[in-house]
């Protein structure tokens, strides 16, 4: 029961950290190229209803999985925490180059060190792991599907937008980086 109390606390911290980061790190300064193509708006317009519906389904027990349900909550919380750690490692590796919207900053450098040696989009991979964990925490297959799949689709769109901007900005250097690293899962995708 204590773990179930931990879930809303972690979720609230997660939500407000994302809102604060989006407000502080939104790029709109002069001299920056922001080829975002509304991907940030699409993300938020997908995340809010998907999470809302997934949580409602989870709390109402629609789609509840009784088999291994005692493992789902702690596993879900661990996925959320581990996903947040991965996301923040990525944000800190980017330092000043991190923006909440897709942007190419003046004097932008391609970051390929730290967690970026393993995957090209670790911040997105971490977010996706957290969203998967959120659905799993309810021990509910419908919550997992309703939360994870639409958000995955929104992130895949954003990845295409971001990769096009990086390819345009860094050319062959980005192509070489793409050949050495996967998008979200090391050695897989």
KANORBEL-V714224 format. One record per residue. N is the residue number from 0. RES is the residue in three letters. OMEGA is omega in degrees with one decimal (NA if undefined). D_LAST is the distance of its C-alpha to the last C-alpha in whole Angstrom. Layout:
N,RES,OMEGA,D_LAST
N,RES,OMEGA,D_LAST
This chain:
0,UNK,178.9,36
1,UNK,178.5,36
2,UNK,-179.4,32
3,UNK,175.2,32
4,UNK,179.8,34
5,UNK,-177.6,32
6,UNK,178.8,29
7,UNK,179.0,31
8,UNK,179.0,32
9,UNK,-179.3,28
10,UNK,179.0,27
11,UNK,177.4,30
12,UNK,178.5,29
13,UNK,-178.0,26
14,UNK,-176.7,27
15,UNK,176.4,29
16,UNK,178.3,27
17,UNK,179.2,25
18,UNK,179.5,28
19,UNK,-180.0,30
20,UNK,179.7,27
21,UNK,-179.4,26
22,UNK,-176.2,30
23,UNK,-171.9,31
24,UNK,175.9,28
25,UNK,-175.5,28
26,UNK,175.3,28
27,UNK,-177.6,31
28,UNK,175.9,33
29,UNK,175.0,35
30,UNK,179.4,33
31,UNK,172.8,30
32,UNK,-179.7,28
33,UNK,-179.2,26
34,UNK,-171.7,24
35,UNK,-179.7,23
36,UNK,176.6,23
37,UNK,-177.7,24
38,UNK,177.4,21
39,UNK,177.9,22
40,UNK,178.4,25
41,UNK,177.8,22
42,UNK,-177.7,20
43,UNK,179.4,24
44,UNK,174.5,25
45,UNK,-175.6,22
46,UNK,-174.0,22
47,UNK,179.6,26
48,UNK,-179.3,27
49,UNK,179.7,24
50,UNK,179.3,25
51,UNK,-179.8,28
52,UNK,179.4,28
53,UNK,178.5,26
54,UNK,178.1,28
55,UNK,177.8,31
56,UNK,-180.0,30
57,UNK,-179.3,29
58,UNK,179.0,33
59,UNK,178.0,34
60,UNK,178.7,33
61,UNK,-176.8,32
62,UNK,-177.5,29
63,UNK,176.9,30
64,UNK,-178.0,29
65,UNK,179.4,31
66,UNK,178.6,30
67,UNK,-179.1,28
68,UNK,178.6,29
69,UNK,178.0,31
70,UNK,-173.9,27
71,UNK,-178.2,25
72,UNK,179.0,27
73,UNK,177.6,26
74,UNK,178.5,23
75,UNK,178.9,22
76,UNK,177.1,24
77,UNK,177.5,22
78,UNK,179.5,19
79,UNK,-178.0,21
80,UNK,-179.7,22
81,UNK,177.1,19
82,UNK,177.8,17
83,UNK,178.2,20
84,UNK,179.0,20
85,UNK,-179.8,17
86,UNK,-178.4,17
87,UNK,174.1,21
88,UNK,179.7,20
89,UNK,179.7,18
90,UNK,-179.7,21
91,UNK,176.8,23
92,UNK,178.9,21
93,UNK,-177.8,21
94,UNK,-175.5,25
95,UNK,179.3,27
96,UNK,179.6,24
97,UNK,171.2,22
98,UNK,179.8,24
99,UNK,173.7,23
100,UNK,-179.6,23
101,UNK,-177.7,21
102,UNK,169.6,23
103,UNK,-176.0,24
104,UNK,173.7,27
105,UNK,-178.9,30
106,UNK,-179.2,29
107,UNK,177.2,26
108,UNK,176.3,24
109,UNK,-179.1,20
110,UNK,-179.7,19
111,UNK,-178.8,17
112,UNK,179.5,19
113,UNK,-178.8,18
114,UNK,178.4,15
115,UNK,171.7,14
116,UNK,-175.1,14
117,UNK,179.8,11
118,UNK,-177.8,9
119,UNK,-175.1,10
120,UNK,-176.7,11
121,UNK,178.3,12
122,UNK,178.6,15
123,UNK,177.6,13
124,UNK,178.2,11
125,UNK,177.8,14
126,UNK,-180.0,16
127,UNK,177.0,13
128,UNK,177.8,14
129,UNK,179.0,18
130,UNK,174.3,18
131,UNK,178.2,17
132,UNK,179.3,19
133,UNK,177.8,22
134,UNK,-179.7,22
135,UNK,-178.1,22
136,UNK,178.5,25
137,UNK,-176.1,27
138,UNK,-170.9,26
139,UNK,-176.9,26
140,UNK,177.3,24
141,UNK,177.0,25
142,UNK,178.9,24
143,UNK,-177.4,20
144,UNK,-176.0,20
145,UNK,178.9,22
146,UNK,-168.0,21
147,UNK,-171.7,17
148,UNK,177.8,16
149,UNK,-179.8,18
150,UNK,174.7,17
151,UNK,179.5,13
152,UNK,179.1,14
153,UNK,178.0,16
154,UNK,178.0,14
155,UNK,174.6,11
156,UNK,-179.0,15
157,UNK,177.8,15
158,UNK,177.4,12
159,UNK,179.3,14
160,UNK,-177.7,17
161,UNK,-179.6,16
162,UNK,175.9,14
163,UNK,179.2,17
164,UNK,-179.8,20
165,UNK,177.4,18
166,UNK,179.2,18
167,UNK,-176.5,22
168,UNK,-171.1,23
169,UNK,173.5,21
170,UNK,-175.5,21
171,UNK,178.8,21
172,UNK,178.9,20
173,UNK,177.0,17
174,UNK,178.5,16
175,UNK,177.9,16
176,UNK,179.1,14
177,UNK,179.9,11
178,UNK,-177.8,12
179,UNK,-174.4,12
180,UNK,175.8,9
181,UNK,-177.5,5
182,UNK,-171.1,6
183,UNK,-178.3,6
184,UNK,-178.8,5
185,UNK,176.9,7
186,UNK,-175.5,6
187,UNK,-177.9,4
188,UNK,NA,0
